[in-house]
């Protein structure tokens, strides 16, 4: 099973990074996947809640978990 491609939140092109700032669950968290072209804008947007961090992503993401095929 292969992962699905991840797309830029702004243009729909292939995403190259996950940009995050803040902490989930606190009400002060922003996250966006962006292509190389939109990374600077994603950093500016996320920086409103704190320092940003970047996680590089590949063309396809691994599945979160494997599910065996269900046959009936």
Number of C-alpha atoms within 10 A of each C-alpha: 8 9 11 11 14 21 18 20 15 16 12 11 15 19 26 23 23 20 23 24 21 19 13 11 7 7 9 13 16 20 19 19 23 28 22 12 14 17 21 12 12 23 22 12 17 21 18 14 15 14 12 18 15 16 10 11 17 12 13 15 12 13 11 7 6 9 8 7 6 5 4 3
